[in-house]
Amino acid sequence: KYELKGLGGGSYTINAYVGGAPVSETVDLTQGERRSLDLVKQPPGSVHFTVVDEKGAPIADARPNIQSSSGSYVGVNTTAMRKEGLLGERYDWRALWNTNAEGVLIRYHVPPGLITVWAHKSGYTMEGARPQVEVATGQMTEVVIKLKRRGAAPPPPVAPGR
């Protein structure tokens, strides 16, 4: 239990970390209001990333990223992965952060809720806004991210009648 005193009216986001997983709740307070919150840790979900180029070919060694709606970056929880048998004692850290030869990476222990996703790789760029997706408790969320090779020439124009 925690108590915060002297807060003015406004919107506040309460962040707590339970077993390394963030739990977050936003509350709106009026001046002088007293409120009690029960923060409940929900089982996390997973995100299955597929990173491809503009032609749909997989991109190996791309780095997908996740940011929660509260602005926290979601990393890899190796302790939880070991407990669940997803990770042995010896592992290659790059395989936990970067896509494989098929352009795939699964990120486990993602807190449920709205997240922002993106990926980067040297020599590539991501066009447009970073997509937001909803992660459901205990579910796998599929995300496809398209990257464009930097400096790639646009396709030549097609002459009329061809």
Secondary structure, 3 states (H helix, E strand, C coil): CCCCCCCCCEEEEEEEEECCEEEEEEEEECCCCCCCCCCCCCCCEEEEEEEECCCCCECCCCEEEEEECCCCECCCCHHHHHHCCCCCCCCCHHHHHCCCCCCEEEEEEECCEEEEEEEECCCEECCCCCCEEEECCCCEEEEEEECEECCCCCCCCCCCCC
